[in-house]
Amino acid sequence: MSSGQRRFAGLGQPWPSPTLLLIPVALIVLITVADIVTPSDIVLGPLLVIAPALTAWFAGPWITGGVGALAVAAQAFIGWHSGQLSSRRVIVQIAALLVLTSLIVALCAVRDRHRRQLAQVRSVAEAAQHVLLWPLPSRLGPLQLACLYLAAEEEAEIGGDLYAAARTDRAARVMIGDVRGKGLSAIGEAALLLGAFREAAHQHAALPELAAALERSITRYLADFEPDDETGERFVTALLLEIPDDEPVVRMTSCGHLAPLLLGPGNAVTVPDLTPAPPLGVGMTDPADRALDVLPFGSADTLLLYTDGIVEAGDRDGVFYPLAQRIAQWAGSTPQALLHHIHRDLLAHTAGRLADDVALIAVRRTPAPHFGHHLGRPAGPARSTPAEPPDHRSERPP
């Protein structure tokens, strides 16, 4: 179809199928013939307004106006055939049909203008999402990754939830976070935190130091842009992870965020017991204030990082989505397949309506030939048995 055809079809709408166009035309012919063959005391001409009204459902104003003109011509033909074209009754019927057709065409034009505006908003939101939330790579060193973002703001593509990943020399660092609030009002803080993480992820040796750097960035931002009526009420929960290439562990520093779910062999789903800490934005700029938790994370294990929007997503009866129970059946899936299952199941649970933004990251460690004992030590020859993970749960930086 040429661009001229697309424009003629109705302000940017694609040309409707011939089968759909035949329906209002057939109605006009049917009503016209029925009015002619029925007795004179039965008047069916006013029903011709159905044709342009039906056309507006699937076509633009130009085609709707054309069908309306055909309906007016059919009404005039009925009056001419009955010899009453100049009568007051037929003239009123034609005038009424003209007015109703004009109103339908005008409403159709307004609808199409709003549709174009909505398409532009969606395009801008999608571009903003790609700029702020860069798609995570499917592979990051020995890790498989997949991410999913669902915005609660209607017709938006981005809100206050965020995620990012960065590659260091011998490890991968991942962040997931949730800005207080939702939708477009939270984008500024989300953009700031994402930029700060991408810049600082390579500059700090330990996660508590990285968290302190993010805290300083958030504090400066809030000092300049926090509204007076929300002083002390703006914050960001975040979870920072570091997964070394040559150790079967994951290091985490929680900043008031939910602990991830660990999916292991045998469809086992566990919730790590992380050291609690306040969110970002409360002024904790000393790395010693943040704990570093170290947990086993071996080959074929999967970590599911998420924001509270998914566990607070309710059905029609207000029952929250049971994430930990539902994902057990998909524990052996790839990260992409796991998020696909969760996405479909979540929308079915909530009937497609989310009260808050949802962000998910699935991280799976692929089988590696050998894990060394130190982050900077290269992996040795392949062995059938990996090194034992640390027997401590948490450690704090010196």
C-alpha positions as CSV (number, residue, x, y, z in Angstrom):
1,M,0.0,0.0,0.0
2,S,1.4,3.4,-1.0
3,S,1.7,6.4,1.4
4,G,-1.1,8.2,-0.5
5,Q,-3.4,5.3,0.1
6,R,-2.6,5.2,3.8
7,R,-3.3,9.0,4.1
8,F,-6.6,8.6,2.2
9,A,-7.6,5.7,4.4
10,G,-8.1,8.1,7.2
11,L,-5.3,10.2,8.8
12,G,-2.7,7.6,9.1
13,Q,-4.9,4.5,9.5
14,P,-4.2,1.6,7.2
15,W,-6.7,0.9,4.4
16,P,-9.4,-1.4,5.7
17,S,-10.0,-4.8,4.1
18,P,-12.5,-4.9,1.2
19,T,-14.6,-7.4,3.2
20,L,-15.2,-4.8,6.0
21,L,-16.0,-2.1,3.5
22,L,-18.6,-4.4,1.9
23,I,-20.6,-4.6,5.1
24,P,-21.8,-1.0,5.3
25,V,-22.3,-0.8,1.5
26,A,-24.4,-4.0,1.6
27,L,-26.4,-2.5,4.5
28,I,-27.1,0.6,2.4
29,V,-28.3,-1.5,-0.5
30,L,-30.4,-3.7,1.7
31,I,-32.1,-0.9,3.6
32,T,-32.7,1.0,0.3
33,V,-34.3,-2.0,-1.4
34,A,-36.3,-2.9,1.7
35,D,-37.7,0.7,2.0
36,I,-38.7,0.6,-1.7
37,V,-40.5,-2.8,-1.6
38,T,-42.3,-2.3,1.7
39,P,-45.6,-0.4,2.0
40,S,-45.4,3.4,2.1
41,D,-46.4,3.6,5.8
42,I,-43.2,1.7,6.7
43,V,-40.2,4.1,6.6
44,L,-36.7,2.4,6.8
45,G,-34.6,5.2,5.3
46,P,-33.5,6.6,8.7
47,L,-31.7,3.3,9.4
48,L,-29.1,4.3,6.8
49,V,-27.2,6.1,9.5
50,I,-26.1,2.7,10.7
51,A,-23.7,2.4,7.7
52,P,-21.4,5.4,8.5
53,A,-21.6,4.6,12.2
54,L,-20.4,1.1,11.6
55,T,-17.7,2.3,9.2
56,A,-16.2,4.6,11.8
57,W,-15.5,1.6,13.9
58,F,-12.8,0.3,11.5
59,A,-12.0,3.2,9.1
60,G,-10.9,6.8,9.2
61,P,-12.9,10.0,8.6
62,W,-12.4,10.0,4.9
63,I,-13.9,6.6,4.3
64,T,-16.5,7.2,6.9
65,G,-17.5,10.4,5.1
66,G,-17.6,8.5,1.8
67,V,-19.9,5.9,3.2
68,G,-22.0,8.6,4.8
69,A,-22.3,10.4,1.4
70,L,-23.4,7.1,-0.2
71,A,-26.1,6.7,2.6
72,V,-27.4,10.3,1.9
73,A,-27.5,9.5,-1.8
74,A,-29.5,6.3,-1.0
75,Q,-31.9,8.4,1.1
76,A,-32.4,10.8,-1.8
77,F,-32.9,7.9,-4.2
78,I,-35.7,6.5,-1.9
79,G,-37.4,9.9,-2.0
80,W,-37.1,10.2,-5.7
81,H,-38.4,6.7,-6.3
82,S,-41.4,7.3,-4.2
83,G,-42.0,10.7,-5.9
84,Q,-41.6,12.6,-2.6
85,L,-38.1,14.0,-2.9
86,S,-39.3,17.5,-2.4
87,S,-41.6,16.7,0.4
88,R,-40.9,18.0,3.9
89,R,-40.6,14.5,5.3
90,V,-37.8,13.4,2.9
91,I,-36.0,16.7,3.1
92,V,-35.9,16.4,6.9
93,Q,-34.7,12.8,6.7
94,I,-31.9,13.8,4.3
95,A,-30.9,16.8,6.5
96,A,-30.9,14.7,9.6
97,L,-28.7,12.0,7.9
98,L,-26.3,14.7,6.8
99,V,-26.0,16.1,10.3
100,L,-25.5,12.7,11.9
101,T,-22.9,11.7,9.3
102,S,-21.0,14.9,9.8
103,L,-21.0,14.3,13.6
104,I,-19.7,10.8,13.1
105,V,-17.0,12.0,10.8
106,A,-15.9,14.7,13.2
107,L,-15.8,12.2,16.1
108,C,-13.8,9.9,14.0
109,A,-11.3,12.6,13.2
110,V,-10.9,13.5,16.9
111,R,-10.4,9.8,17.7
112,D,-7.7,9.4,15.1
113,R,-5.9,12.6,16.3
114,H,-5.9,11.2,19.8
115,R,-4.7,7.9,18.5
116,R,-1.7,9.6,16.7
117,Q,-0.9,11.5,19.9
118,L,-1.0,8.3,21.9
119,A,1.3,6.6,19.4
120,Q,3.8,9.5,19.7
121,V,3.7,9.2,23.5
122,R,4.3,5.5,23.3
123,S,7.2,6.1,20.9
124,V,8.8,8.6,23.3
125,A,8.2,6.4,26.3
126,E,9.8,3.4,24.4
127,A,12.8,5.6,23.4
128,A,13.2,6.7,27.1
129,Q,13.1,3.2,28.3
130,H,15.8,2.1,25.8
131,V,17.9,5.2,26.9
132,L,17.5,4.7,30.6
133,L,17.0,0.9,30.9
134,W,19.5,-0.5,28.5
135,P,18.6,-4.0,27.6
136,L,20.7,-6.4,29.6
137,P,23.0,-8.7,27.5
138,S,21.9,-12.3,27.3
139,R,25.4,-13.4,28.3
140,L,27.7,-11.7,30.8
141,G,30.8,-13.8,31.3
142,P,29.7,-17.2,32.6
143,L,26.2,-15.8,33.3
144,Q,22.9,-16.0,31.4
145,L,20.7,-13.0,32.0
146,A,17.1,-12.0,31.1
147,C,15.1,-9.0,32.3
148,L,11.5,-7.9,32.2
149,Y,9.9,-4.6,32.9
150,L,6.2,-3.9,33.3
151,A,5.1,-0.3,33.9
152,A,1.9,0.3,36.0
153,E,1.4,3.7,34.4
154,E,-1.1,3.3,31.6
155,E,0.3,3.8,28.2
156,A,3.8,4.2,29.6
157,E,6.8,2.0,29.0
158,I,8.9,3.1,32.0
159,G,8.4,4.0,35.6
160,G,10.3,4.0,38.9
161,D,11.7,0.5,38.8
162,L,15.2,0.0,37.4
163,Y,18.0,-2.5,36.7
164,A,21.5,-2.4,35.3
165,A,24.5,-4.7,34.8
166,A,28.2,-4.0,34.4
167,R,31.2,-6.2,33.6
168,T,34.4,-5.8,35.7
169,D,37.7,-7.6,35.2
170,R,36.7,-11.0,36.7
171,A,33.1,-10.5,37.8
172,A,29.7,-9.2,36.9
173,R,27.9,-6.6,38.9
174,V,24.1,-6.3,38.8
175,M,21.7,-3.8,40.4
176,I,17.9,-3.8,40.7
177,G,16.1,-0.9,42.4
178,D,12.8,0.7,43.1
179,V,12.2,4.4,43.4
180,R,9.6,5.5,45.9
181,G,6.5,6.2,43.8
182,K,5.7,5.0,40.4
183,G,5.3,6.1,36.8
184,L,6.7,9.2,35.2
185,S,7.2,11.1,38.5
186,A,10.0,8.6,39.5
187,I,11.9,8.7,36.2
188,G,14.3,11.4,37.3
189,E,15.7,9.5,40.3
190,A,15.8,6.3,38.3
191,A,17.8,7.9,35.6
192,L,20.2,9.4,38.2
193,L,20.8,6.1,39.9
194,L,21.3,4.2,36.7
195,G,23.9,6.7,35.5
196,A,25.7,6.7,38.8
197,F,25.8,2.9,38.9
198,R,27.2,2.6,35.4
199,E,29.9,5.1,36.2
200,A,30.8,3.8,39.7
201,A,30.5,0.1,39.1
202,H,34.1,0.0,37.8
203,Q,35.6,2.3,40.3
204,H,35.0,0.6,43.7
205,A,36.5,-2.7,44.8
206,A,33.7,-3.7,47.2
207,L,29.9,-3.4,47.1
208,P,29.6,-1.4,50.3
209,E,31.8,1.2,48.8
210,L,29.7,1.2,45.6
211,A,26.6,1.6,47.7
212,A,28.2,4.6,49.5
213,A,29.0,6.2,46.1
214,L,25.4,5.7,45.0
215,E,24.2,7.2,48.3
216,R,26.2,10.3,47.7
217,S,24.8,10.7,44.2
218,I,21.2,10.3,45.5
219,T,21.8,12.7,48.4
220,R,23.2,15.4,46.0
221,Y,20.2,15.0,43.7
222,L,17.6,15.2,46.4
223,A,19.3,18.3,47.9
224,D,18.8,20.1,44.6
225,F,15.5,18.6,43.3
226,E,13.5,17.2,46.2
227,P,10.2,19.1,46.7
228,D,9.9,21.0,49.9
229,D,6.7,19.1,50.8
230,E,8.5,15.7,50.4
231,T,11.6,16.4,52.4
232,G,12.9,13.2,53.8
233,E,10.3,11.1,52.0
234,R,12.2,10.4,48.8
235,F,14.4,7.3,48.7
236,V,15.4,4.3,46.5
237,T,15.6,0.7,47.5
238,A,18.4,-1.2,45.7
239,L,20.1,-4.6,45.7
240,L,23.7,-4.8,44.5
241,L,25.2,-8.1,43.4
242,E,28.7,-9.2,42.5
243,I,29.1,-12.6,40.9
244,P,32.8,-13.6,40.4
245,D,33.7,-15.7,37.4
246,D,35.9,-18.1,39.4
247,E,34.1,-18.6,42.7
248,P,30.7,-20.4,43.2
249,V,29.4,-17.5,45.3
250,V,27.4,-14.3,45.0
251,R,28.1,-11.2,47.0
252,M,25.2,-8.9,47.9
253,T,24.7,-5.6,49.6
254,S,21.1,-4.7,50.3
255,C,19.9,-1.2,50.5
256,G,16.4,-1.8,51.9
257,H,15.5,-4.0,48.9
258,L,13.8,-7.4,48.9
259,A,16.1,-10.4,48.9
260,P,16.2,-12.4,45.7
261,L,14.9,-15.9,45.2
262,L,17.5,-18.7,44.7
263,L,16.4,-21.5,42.4
264,G,18.4,-24.6,42.8
265,P,18.4,-28.3,41.9
266,G,15.2,-30.3,42.4
267,N,12.9,-27.2,42.0
268,A,14.2,-25.9,45.3
269,V,13.4,-22.2,46.0
270,T,15.0,-20.5,48.9
271,V,15.0,-16.9,50.2
272,P,18.5,-15.7,51.4
273,D,18.6,-14.0,54.8
274,L,20.3,-10.7,54.0
275,T,21.5,-8.2,56.5
276,P,18.9,-5.4,56.7
277,A,19.9,-1.9,55.8
278,P,18.1,1.4,55.0
279,P,17.4,2.4,51.4
280,L,19.5,4.9,49.4
281,G,18.7,8.5,50.1
282,V,18.9,8.5,53.9
283,G,22.5,9.8,54.2
284,M,24.5,6.6,54.9
285,T,27.7,7.6,53.1
286,D,30.1,5.4,55.2
287,P,30.8,2.0,53.6
288,A,31.0,0.5,57.0
289,D,27.3,1.1,57.4
290,R,26.5,-1.4,54.7
291,A,26.9,-5.2,55.1
292,L,28.3,-7.6,52.6
293,D,26.5,-10.9,52.4
294,V,28.2,-13.9,50.7
295,L,26.0,-16.8,49.6
296,P,26.6,-20.0,47.6
297,F,25.8,-19.7,43.9
298,G,27.0,-22.6,41.9
299,S,26.6,-24.0,38.4
300,A,23.0,-24.3,37.1
301,D,21.7,-22.1,40.0
302,T,19.4,-19.2,39.1
303,L,18.8,-16.0,41.0
304,L,15.6,-14.1,40.5
305,L,15.8,-10.4,41.4
306,Y,12.5,-8.6,41.6
307,T,10.8,-5.4,42.9
308,D,7.8,-5.3,45.3
309,G,5.3,-4.7,42.5
310,I,5.1,-8.4,41.7
311,V,4.7,-9.7,45.2
312,E,2.1,-7.0,45.9
313,A,0.1,-7.6,42.6
314,G,-3.3,-8.7,43.7
315,D,-6.1,-10.5,41.9
316,R,-9.8,-9.4,42.0
317,D,-10.1,-10.7,45.6
318,G,-6.9,-8.9,46.7
319,V,-4.8,-12.0,47.0
320,F,-1.2,-11.2,46.3
321,Y,0.8,-13.1,43.7
322,P,2.6,-16.0,45.3
323,L,5.9,-15.6,43.5
324,A,8.0,-18.1,45.4
325,Q,5.4,-20.9,45.1
326,R,4.7,-20.3,41.4
327,I,8.3,-20.3,40.2
328,A,9.2,-23.6,41.7
329,Q,7.6,-25.4,38.7
330,W,9.9,-23.5,36.4
331,A,13.1,-23.7,38.4
332,G,15.0,-25.6,35.6
333,S,14.1,-23.2,32.9
334,T,16.5,-20.8,31.2
335,P,16.3,-17.2,32.4
336,Q,14.4,-16.1,29.3
337,A,11.9,-18.9,29.6
338,L,11.5,-18.3,33.4
339,L,10.5,-14.7,32.9
340,H,8.2,-15.7,30.1
341,H,6.4,-18.0,32.4
342,I,6.2,-15.5,35.2
343,H,5.0,-12.8,32.8
344,R,2.1,-14.9,31.5
345,D,1.2,-16.2,35.0
346,L,1.3,-12.7,36.6
347,L,-1.0,-11.2,34.0
348,A,-3.4,-14.0,34.3
349,H,-3.4,-13.6,38.1
350,T,-4.0,-9.8,37.9
351,A,-6.3,-9.9,34.8
352,G,-3.7,-7.6,33.2
353,R,-3.9,-4.8,35.7
354,L,-0.9,-3.9,37.8
355,A,-1.0,-1.5,40.7
356,D,2.8,-0.9,40.7
357,D,5.7,-1.2,38.3
358,V,7.4,-4.6,38.1
359,A,11.0,-5.3,37.3
360,L,12.6,-8.8,37.1
361,I,16.1,-10.1,36.4
362,A,16.9,-13.8,36.1
363,V,20.6,-14.7,36.4
364,R,21.8,-18.2,35.8
365,R,25.3,-19.4,36.2
366,T,26.3,-21.7,33.4
367,P,28.5,-24.8,34.1
368,A,32.1,-23.8,34.4
369,P,35.2,-26.0,34.2
370,H,36.5,-24.9,37.6
371,F,36.1,-22.3,40.3
372,G,39.3,-20.8,41.8
373,H,39.4,-19.7,45.4
374,H,40.0,-16.0,44.8
375,L,38.4,-13.4,42.6
376,G,41.6,-12.5,40.8
377,R,42.9,-16.0,40.3
378,P,42.3,-17.6,36.9
379,A,40.4,-20.8,36.7
380,G,42.5,-24.0,36.8
381,P,42.0,-27.3,34.9
382,A,38.5,-28.7,34.7
383,R,37.5,-30.9,37.7
384,S,34.4,-32.9,38.3
385,T,33.8,-31.5,41.8
386,P,33.7,-27.7,42.4
387,A,35.3,-26.0,45.3
388,E,33.2,-25.9,48.5
389,P,31.4,-22.5,49.0
390,P,32.2,-20.5,52.1
391,D,30.5,-21.6,55.3
392,H,29.7,-18.1,56.5
393,R,26.6,-16.2,55.6
394,S,27.6,-12.6,55.9
395,E,30.7,-10.6,56.3
396,R,31.1,-6.9,56.9
397,P,33.8,-4.7,55.3
398,P,36.7,-3.7,57.5
